[in-house]
Amino acid sequence: MAAITDRDPKLMQTRTAPDGVVMLTYTRPFDNFVWAYRCRLEGNRVVWANEPGRWRDKAKDDKIFFEVVGAGTQLRIIDNHANGTTTLELFDRAKIE
């Protein structure tokens, strides 16, 4: 979610619900507004929703994928946009955990 929303991953707080859905919150530093999201994995695809809100799993939604690379030291986020473009972002796992 940090890659999708262009936020610092260290500011994301997570908890896993009993159904396996990951609940994420982000508190915006300058006004303390809390953003909330839900995520679930389908293989290497990340499907997400605002809380409350709809799951981003329709044909015109971006498709978000992840890859563990660098012998497990990095995480690549791949955002296949509905307009046909792709955005890649690489995170060093040691810096986000």
PEJO-V81018 format. One record per pair of residues at least 6 apart in sequence whose C-alpha atoms are under 7 Angstrom apart, sorted by the first residue. I is the first residue (numbers start at 1). J is the second residue. If there is no record, write none. Layout:
BEGIN
<<I,J> <I,J>>
END
This chain:
BEGIN
<<2,8> <2,9> <9,96> <10,96> <11,26> <12,24> <12,25> <12,26> <13,24> <13,25> <13,26> <14,22> <14,23> <14,24> <14,25> <15,22> <15,23> <15,24> <16,22> <16,23> <17,23> <21,38> <21,39> <21,40> <22,38> <22,39> <22,40> <23,37> <23,38> <23,39> <24,36> <24,37> <24,38> <25,34> <25,35> <25,36> <25,37> <26,34> <26,35> <26,36> <27,33> <27,34> <27,35> <28,34> <36,50> <36,51> <37,48> <37,49> <37,50> <37,51> <38,48> <38,49> <38,50> <38,51> <39,46> <39,47> <39,48> <39,49> <40,46> <40,47> <40,48> <41,47> <44,65> <44,66> <45,64> <45,65> <45,66> <46,64> <46,65> <47,55> <47,56> <47,57> <47,64> <48,55> <48,56> <49,55> <49,56> <60,82> <61,82> <62,79> <62,80> <62,81> <62,82> <63,79> <63,80> <63,81> <64,78> <64,79> <64,80> <65,77> <65,78> <65,79> <66,75> <66,76> <66,77> <66,78> <67,75> <67,76> <67,77> <68,74> <68,75> <68,76> <69,75> <69,76> <73,92> <73,93> <74,90> <74,91> <74,92> <74,93> <75,90> <75,91> <75,92> <75,93> <76,88> <76,89> <76,90> <76,91> <77,88> <77,89> <77,90> <78,86> <78,87> <78,88> <78,89> <79,86> <79,87> <79,88> <80,86> <80,87>>
END
